[in-house]
Amino acid sequence: MEVRNWGQEISTVPRINKKVYRVEEIVDVVKNPDSYPSPVRAVGSRHSTTKCIDADGGTLLDITGLTRIDEPNTEDRDNMTITVGAGARYYDVSRFLQARGLMHYVNTEIGNLTAGAACVGQTKDSAFPGEHGQVNTYVVGVKYVNAKGGLCEVTEESGPELMSYMRASFGMLGIVYEVTFKITRLRLMKLYHKAYTLDEFIDQLDELRSSGCALMYYMMPFVNRILVEHRSYIADDILDKADGRSEGDATSKHLLTKGSDWQFRLRNTGWSKVNPFFGSVCQLVPRALKDYFLSTADFITMAALATLAGDTVLPAEQTILYHETPLKSTQYTFSIFAFGMKDFPQALRDYFAFVKDYHQRTGWRCTVLNVGYRIYQDKSSYLSYTSEEESMTIDPVTNADEGWYPFLKEYNEFCIQRNGKPLLNQTPLLTTEHCKAAFGPQLLEFNERRKTMDPSNRFLSDHFKGLLDF
């Protein structure tokens, strides 16, 4: 039976495709290789744009049945946590927390992200000062089934080194069935957008970075513009005096009454439906007309987003719950590379030139948007793409078509030549050479830990074996 990712551009053909609802089912699968052949690979919402779901000839474990959400632990206000099943969706957990006056540190865009995938994979979002933009940084406890079918647990306190490996494991060290996140009290945000030319953006980049705002940006190379989304927490006297420990607590009611959500509701409608649909229509028209439509859409997007501002915006509302089986016209795909701050300004300038040159040579361009995020240095994951320094990303987004993968081949080479770091679950068409250039000896060290924990390669797919030279 063929299984495809959410964007429908990647597929795998496992011999067994099994949805699990209890940890005992996972144990039974792992312990019985005759009935459930290797590799055993866990899968969640299937939003990854690489072959993470690859389980050809093996066993694909759908963990979306593990949806338990426990009440948050708020006894220690500096170390609040919530424990959930590996199949719990980020969107659902965010709403659960928000109703209790709490929130995730990272309110990431794709709400279909499952807790298990958030734990062992790579994500990105613009980070607030003193915080991080990778969801797995805030995973402080994991329960998993090891390669022998045993039940294991590791926490940040009991095993920080193993936690670092788990955050970079992509399911190769065990099948996660329970995740504990560190959480924080609910805060409201100030939100606004501002447009820059490419030169203005680069000239003011240091000022933007020190502004105290989380920075996400829309890159529009064909009209020479960058639109920056600024987000910052606001002070709130009632919040500062409150516990926020229960659903009926006055703080929760105060914040939910005061907070607004219309800004992100409108943005998310454009991002998840309008823009992809418009892009799919543009793919059907002649090149000259397509170019005119897409460039006009850039100016419309800037004008529309400029109206989406507010002083009391609810952070969790930026998380989008995508339809599990969307119309083909609203499906999109993307890639991502992160660049350290010493390389980013020139890489960005070169990228604007690169996509215009590629379009002139081939007639192909992204039909949705190019976006990016500022993400602080973060060594929490063993294969963190921001382990060396604060970074900013360049992410092309498009409706997938026959021109996407030829573009990616050149885009990947372009980024690697400029010291870009990929995300192994969100950067398609990587080669072994790309991974070695980005992560070097860390891959060898990770593989040594992997072989210790899974000597029989129960969880190792052909995709990761080839990609990482394992």
C-alpha positions as CSV (number, residue, x, y, z in Angstrom):
1,M,0.0,0.0,0.0
2,E,1.5,3.3,-1.0
3,V,1.6,6.1,1.6
4,R,2.3,9.7,0.6
5,N,3.3,12.8,2.5
6,W,0.8,15.6,3.0
7,G,2.1,17.5,-0.1
8,Q,1.7,14.3,-2.2
9,E,5.1,14.6,-3.8
10,I,6.8,11.9,-1.7
11,S,5.7,8.3,-1.3
12,T,6.7,5.0,0.4
13,V,5.4,1.5,0.0
14,P,5.7,-0.4,3.4
15,R,4.7,-4.0,3.7
16,I,2.8,-3.2,6.8
17,N,1.0,0.1,7.6
18,K,-0.4,0.0,11.2
19,K,-2.0,2.7,13.3
20,V,-1.3,2.3,17.0
21,Y,-3.4,3.5,20.0
22,R,-1.4,1.9,22.9
23,V,2.3,1.6,23.7
24,E,1.7,-2.2,24.0
25,E,1.0,-2.3,20.3
26,I,4.4,-0.6,19.5
27,V,6.2,-3.1,21.7
28,D,4.5,-6.0,19.9
29,V,5.6,-4.6,16.5
30,V,9.2,-4.0,17.5
31,K,9.6,-7.4,19.1
32,N,8.2,-9.3,16.1
33,P,10.3,-8.7,13.0
34,D,8.9,-11.7,11.2
35,S,5.4,-10.2,11.3
36,Y,6.6,-6.6,11.2
37,P,9.7,-6.3,9.0
38,S,12.4,-3.7,9.3
39,P,12.7,-0.8,9.1
40,V,10.1,0.2,11.6
41,R,9.4,3.9,11.1
42,A,7.0,6.1,13.0
43,V,4.9,8.6,11.1
44,G,2.7,11.5,12.2
45,S,0.9,14.1,10.1
46,R,3.4,13.5,7.2
47,H,4.2,17.2,6.6
48,S,7.9,16.6,6.2
49,T,9.1,17.4,2.7
50,T,11.9,14.8,2.6
51,K,11.7,11.0,2.6
52,C,11.5,10.7,6.4
53,I,8.5,8.5,5.9
54,D,10.5,6.0,3.9
55,A,9.7,2.4,5.1
56,D,9.8,0.6,1.8
57,G,9.3,-3.1,2.4
58,G,9.1,-2.5,6.1
59,T,6.6,-1.3,8.8
60,L,5.1,2.1,9.0
61,L,3.7,2.9,12.4
62,D,1.0,5.6,12.4
63,I,1.2,7.1,15.9
64,T,-1.6,9.6,15.5
65,G,-3.8,7.4,17.7
66,L,-1.7,8.4,20.8
67,T,-3.5,11.6,21.5
68,R,-3.6,11.8,25.3
69,I,-3.1,15.3,26.8
70,D,-2.5,15.5,30.5
71,E,-3.2,18.5,32.7
72,P,-0.2,20.8,32.9
73,N,2.2,20.6,35.9
74,T,2.4,24.2,37.2
75,E,3.6,23.7,40.7
76,D,7.1,25.1,39.9
77,R,6.3,28.3,38.0
78,D,9.8,28.4,36.5
79,N,9.6,24.8,35.2
80,M,6.1,24.2,34.1
81,T,5.5,21.2,31.9
82,I,2.8,19.4,29.9
83,T,2.9,15.6,29.0
84,V,1.2,14.4,25.9
85,G,1.0,11.3,23.7
86,A,3.3,11.2,20.7
87,G,0.3,11.6,18.4
88,A,-1.1,14.7,20.0
89,R,-1.2,17.5,17.5
90,Y,0.6,20.8,18.3
91,Y,-2.5,22.8,17.5
92,D,-4.7,20.8,20.0
93,V,-2.1,21.1,22.7
94,S,-1.7,24.8,22.1
95,R,-5.5,25.4,22.4
96,F,-5.5,23.2,25.6
97,L,-2.8,25.3,27.1
98,Q,-4.3,28.6,26.0
99,A,-7.6,27.8,27.8
100,R,-5.5,27.5,31.0
101,G,-3.6,30.7,30.7
102,L,-0.5,28.9,29.4
103,M,1.3,28.4,26.1
104,H,4.2,26.7,24.2
105,Y,7.4,28.7,24.0
106,V,7.4,28.1,20.2
107,N,4.1,28.6,18.5
108,T,5.1,27.0,15.2
109,E,3.1,27.4,11.9
110,I,2.2,23.8,11.1
111,G,-0.3,22.8,13.8
112,N,-0.6,19.3,12.5
113,L,2.9,18.6,13.8
114,T,2.7,15.7,16.2
115,A,4.5,15.7,19.6
116,G,6.6,12.7,18.6
117,A,7.8,14.4,15.4
118,A,8.4,17.7,17.3
119,C,10.6,15.7,19.7
120,V,12.9,13.9,17.2
121,G,12.8,16.2,14.2
122,Q,13.8,19.7,13.2
123,T,11.4,22.7,13.1
124,K,11.8,26.4,12.7
125,D,10.1,29.6,13.9
126,S,11.1,33.1,14.7
127,A,12.4,33.3,18.2
128,F,11.9,35.9,21.0
129,P,15.0,37.2,22.7
130,G,16.2,34.7,25.3
131,E,14.2,31.9,23.7
132,H,14.7,29.5,20.9
133,G,12.9,28.8,17.6
134,Q,13.2,25.0,17.6
135,V,10.3,23.1,19.2
136,N,12.5,20.2,20.4
137,T,14.6,22.5,22.5
138,Y,11.6,22.6,24.9
139,V,11.2,18.8,25.0
140,V,12.4,17.9,28.5
141,G,11.2,14.3,28.8
142,V,10.7,11.4,26.4
143,K,9.3,7.9,26.8
144,Y,10.2,5.5,23.9
145,V,10.3,1.9,22.9
146,N,13.9,0.8,22.2
147,A,15.2,-1.6,19.5
148,K,14.6,-4.6,21.7
149,G,11.0,-3.6,22.5
150,G,11.8,-2.4,26.0
151,L,10.2,0.7,27.6
152,C,12.7,3.5,28.2
153,E,12.6,7.1,29.5
154,V,15.0,9.9,29.4
155,T,14.7,13.5,30.7
156,E,16.8,16.6,30.4
157,E,17.7,16.2,34.1
158,S,18.6,12.5,34.1
159,G,20.3,12.3,30.7
160,P,21.0,15.6,28.9
161,E,23.4,14.0,26.5
162,L,20.9,11.3,25.4
163,M,18.3,14.0,25.1
164,S,20.5,15.9,22.7
165,Y,20.8,12.8,20.5
166,M,17.0,12.1,20.8
167,R,16.2,15.6,19.5
168,A,18.2,14.8,16.4
169,S,17.2,11.1,15.9
170,F,14.4,11.2,13.4
171,G,13.1,8.0,14.9
172,M,16.4,6.1,14.5
173,L,17.0,5.7,18.3
174,G,13.5,4.4,19.2
175,I,9.7,4.9,18.8
176,V,8.6,7.8,20.9
177,Y,5.2,7.3,22.6
178,E,5.1,10.1,25.2
179,V,6.6,13.6,25.2
180,T,7.0,16.2,28.0
181,F,7.3,19.9,26.9
182,K,8.5,22.8,29.0
183,I,5.8,25.5,28.8
184,T,5.3,29.1,30.0
185,R,2.5,31.4,31.0
186,L,0.3,32.9,28.3
187,R,1.5,36.3,27.0
188,L,0.0,38.6,24.5
189,M,2.0,40.1,21.6
190,K,2.3,43.2,19.7
191,L,2.3,42.4,15.9
192,Y,3.1,44.6,12.9
193,H,4.7,44.4,9.5
194,K,7.1,46.7,7.7
195,A,8.4,46.6,4.1
196,Y,12.0,47.2,3.0
197,T,13.9,47.1,-0.2
198,L,16.7,44.5,-0.2
199,D,19.4,47.1,0.4
200,E,17.3,48.7,3.2
201,F,16.8,45.4,4.9
202,I,20.5,44.5,4.8
203,D,21.6,48.0,5.9
204,Q,19.2,47.8,8.9
205,L,19.7,44.1,9.7
206,D,21.7,44.8,12.9
207,E,19.1,47.2,14.1
208,L,16.3,44.7,13.4
209,R,18.1,41.9,15.2
210,S,18.5,44.1,18.3
211,S,15.0,45.4,18.3
212,G,13.7,42.9,20.9
213,C,11.3,41.4,18.3
214,A,10.9,37.9,16.9
215,L,11.5,38.3,13.2
216,M,9.8,36.4,10.3
217,Y,10.0,37.8,6.8
218,Y,8.6,37.4,3.3
219,M,11.1,37.7,0.5
220,M,9.9,39.0,-2.9
221,P,13.0,39.0,-5.2
222,F,11.1,39.9,-8.4
223,V,9.9,43.2,-6.9
224,N,13.0,43.7,-4.7
225,R,11.1,43.8,-1.4
226,I,11.3,42.1,2.0
227,L,8.3,42.3,4.3
228,V,9.2,41.8,8.0
229,E,6.8,40.5,10.6
230,H,7.7,42.0,14.0
231,R,6.4,40.2,17.2
232,S,7.1,41.2,20.8
233,Y,5.5,40.4,24.2
234,I,3.6,43.1,25.9
235,A,3.5,43.9,29.7
236,D,0.3,43.0,31.5
237,D,-0.2,43.9,35.2
238,I,-2.9,41.3,35.9
239,L,-0.8,38.5,34.3
240,D,2.3,39.4,36.3
241,K,0.3,38.9,39.6
242,A,-1.5,35.7,38.6
243,D,-1.0,32.0,38.8
244,G,-2.8,30.9,35.6
245,R,-3.1,27.3,36.9
246,S,-6.7,26.4,36.2
247,E,-9.1,26.7,33.3
248,G,-11.5,28.9,35.3
249,D,-8.8,31.1,36.6
250,A,-9.4,34.9,36.2
251,T,-6.1,35.3,34.4
252,S,-7.1,33.0,31.6
253,K,-10.4,34.8,31.2
254,H,-8.7,38.2,31.3
255,L,-6.2,37.3,28.6
256,L,-8.6,35.4,26.3
257,T,-11.0,38.3,26.5
258,K,-8.3,40.9,25.9
259,G,-6.4,38.9,23.3
260,S,-7.3,39.1,19.6
261,D,-7.0,36.4,16.9
262,W,-8.4,38.0,13.7
263,Q,-4.9,39.0,12.5
264,F,-3.6,35.5,12.3
265,R,-6.9,34.1,11.2
266,L,-6.7,36.3,8.1
267,R,-3.0,35.6,7.6
268,N,-3.5,31.9,7.9
269,T,-6.3,31.9,5.4
270,G,-4.0,33.5,2.9
271,W,-1.1,31.3,3.7
272,S,-2.9,28.0,3.7
273,K,-5.5,28.5,1.1
274,V,-5.5,31.8,-1.0
275,N,-1.8,31.9,-1.9
276,P,-1.4,28.2,-2.8
277,F,-4.7,28.4,-4.9
278,F,-3.6,31.5,-6.7
279,G,-0.2,29.9,-7.3
280,S,-1.8,26.8,-8.8
281,V,-3.8,29.0,-11.2
282,C,-0.7,30.8,-12.2
283,Q,0.9,27.5,-13.2
284,L,-1.8,27.2,-15.9
285,V,-1.2,30.5,-17.7
286,P,1.5,31.6,-20.2
287,R,4.8,32.7,-18.7
288,A,4.4,36.4,-19.3
289,L,1.0,36.4,-17.7
290,K,2.2,34.3,-14.8
291,D,5.0,36.6,-14.1
292,Y,2.7,39.6,-14.1
293,F,0.2,37.9,-11.8
294,L,2.8,36.7,-9.3
295,S,4.6,40.1,-9.1
296,T,1.2,41.9,-8.7
297,A,0.4,39.3,-6.0
298,D,3.6,40.3,-4.1
299,F,2.4,43.9,-3.9
300,I,-1.1,42.8,-2.8
301,T,0.4,40.6,-0.2
302,M,2.5,43.4,1.2
303,A,-0.5,45.7,1.3
304,A,-2.7,43.1,3.0
305,L,-0.2,42.0,5.6
306,A,0.5,45.7,6.5
307,T,-3.1,45.9,7.8
308,L,-2.6,42.9,10.1
309,A,-1.4,44.6,13.3
310,G,-2.4,44.6,16.9
311,D,-1.2,45.2,20.4
312,T,-2.9,42.3,22.2
313,V,-2.5,39.3,19.8
314,L,-2.8,35.7,21.1
315,P,0.4,33.8,20.1
316,A,-1.1,30.4,19.6
317,E,-3.4,31.8,16.9
318,Q,-0.5,31.8,14.4
319,T,-0.5,28.0,14.4
320,I,-2.4,26.6,11.4
321,L,-4.4,23.3,11.4
322,Y,-4.2,22.1,7.8
323,H,-6.9,19.9,6.3
324,E,-5.6,16.3,6.3
325,T,-6.7,15.7,2.7
326,P,-6.5,19.2,1.1
327,L,-7.5,20.0,-2.5
328,K,-4.6,19.7,-4.8
329,S,-4.9,23.4,-5.6
330,T,-4.1,24.3,-2.0
331,Q,-1.2,21.9,-1.5
332,Y,2.3,23.4,-1.4
333,T,5.8,22.3,-0.6
334,F,9.0,24.1,0.6
335,S,12.6,23.8,1.4
336,I,14.9,25.6,3.9
337,F,18.5,26.4,4.6
338,A,19.8,28.4,7.6
339,F,22.8,30.7,7.4
340,G,24.9,32.1,10.2
341,M,24.9,35.8,10.6
342,K,28.4,36.2,9.1
343,D,27.1,34.6,5.8
344,F,23.5,35.6,5.7
345,P,23.6,39.1,4.3
346,Q,25.6,38.1,1.2
347,A,23.7,34.8,0.8
348,L,20.4,36.8,0.8
349,R,21.7,39.3,-1.8
350,D,23.0,36.4,-3.9
351,Y,19.7,34.5,-3.5
352,F,17.7,37.4,-5.0
353,A,20.1,37.4,-8.0
354,F,20.0,33.6,-8.2
355,V,16.2,33.1,-8.4
356,K,16.0,35.9,-11.1
357,D,18.8,34.3,-13.1
358,Y,17.2,30.9,-12.7
359,H,13.9,32.2,-13.9
360,Q,15.5,33.9,-16.9
361,R,17.3,30.7,-17.9
362,T,14.4,28.2,-17.3
363,G,11.1,30.1,-17.0
364,W,10.5,28.6,-13.6
365,R,9.9,30.5,-10.3
366,C,8.2,29.8,-7.0
367,T,4.5,30.3,-7.2
368,V,3.7,30.9,-3.5
369,L,6.3,32.9,-1.4
370,N,9.9,32.9,-0.2
371,V,10.0,33.2,3.6
372,G,12.5,33.2,6.4
373,Y,13.0,33.2,10.1
374,R,15.6,34.6,12.6
375,I,16.6,31.8,15.0
376,Y,19.0,32.1,17.9
377,Q,22.0,29.9,18.5
378,D,20.8,26.6,20.0
379,K,22.9,23.5,20.9
380,S,20.0,21.5,22.4
381,S,19.9,19.1,19.5
382,Y,23.0,17.2,18.5
383,L,22.4,18.0,14.8
384,S,21.1,21.5,15.4
385,Y,21.3,23.7,12.4
386,T,22.0,26.7,14.6
387,S,24.6,25.1,16.9
388,E,27.4,27.5,15.9
389,E,25.6,30.9,15.9
390,E,22.4,32.9,15.5
391,S,21.0,32.2,12.0
392,M,18.5,33.4,9.5
393,T,16.8,31.2,6.9
394,I,15.9,31.3,3.2
395,D,12.9,29.1,2.4
396,P,11.4,28.9,-1.1
397,V,7.7,27.9,-1.0
398,T,5.7,26.7,-4.1
399,N,3.1,24.5,-5.6
400,A,5.0,21.4,-6.5
401,D,5.4,20.8,-10.2
402,E,7.9,19.3,-12.7
403,G,10.1,22.4,-12.3
404,W,10.5,22.1,-8.5
405,Y,13.1,19.4,-8.2
406,P,15.4,20.8,-11.0
407,F,15.3,24.1,-9.1
408,L,16.1,22.3,-5.8
409,K,19.3,20.8,-7.2
410,E,20.7,24.2,-8.0
411,Y,19.2,25.8,-4.8
412,N,20.9,23.1,-2.6
413,E,24.3,23.7,-4.2
414,F,23.8,27.4,-4.0
415,C,23.2,27.2,-0.2
416,I,25.9,24.6,0.6
417,Q,28.5,26.8,-1.2
418,R,27.5,29.6,1.1
419,N,27.8,27.6,4.3
420,G,24.0,26.9,4.6
421,K,22.8,24.3,7.1
422,P,19.8,22.1,6.0
423,L,17.0,20.5,8.0
424,L,17.0,16.8,7.4
425,N,13.2,16.6,7.4
426,Q,12.5,19.9,5.6
427,T,15.3,20.2,3.0
428,P,14.5,17.9,0.0
429,L,16.9,16.3,-2.4
430,L,20.0,16.5,-0.2
431,T,23.0,14.3,-1.0
432,T,25.5,12.6,1.4
433,E,28.0,15.3,0.4
434,H,25.6,18.1,1.4
435,C,25.1,16.5,4.8
436,K,28.8,15.9,5.4
437,A,29.6,19.5,4.4
438,A,26.9,20.8,6.9
439,F,27.5,18.5,9.8
440,G,30.9,16.9,9.3
441,P,32.1,14.6,12.1
442,Q,28.9,15.0,14.1
443,L,27.3,12.5,11.7
444,L,29.9,9.9,12.5
445,E,29.4,10.4,16.2
446,F,25.7,10.3,15.9
447,N,26.0,7.0,14.0
448,E,28.1,5.5,16.7
449,R,25.4,6.3,19.3
450,R,22.8,4.9,16.9
451,K,24.6,1.6,16.4
452,T,24.9,1.2,20.2
453,M,21.2,1.8,20.7
454,D,20.0,-0.1,17.5
455,P,22.7,-2.7,16.5
456,S,20.3,-4.6,14.3
457,N,19.1,-1.5,12.4
458,R,15.5,-2.1,13.4
459,F,14.7,1.6,12.9
460,L,17.2,2.5,10.1
461,S,15.5,3.2,6.7
462,D,17.3,3.0,3.4
463,H,16.8,6.8,3.0
464,F,18.7,7.7,6.1
465,K,21.3,4.9,5.6
466,G,22.2,6.4,2.2
467,L,21.8,10.0,3.0
468,L,23.9,10.0,6.1
469,D,26.3,7.3,4.9
470,F,25.3,4.9,7.8
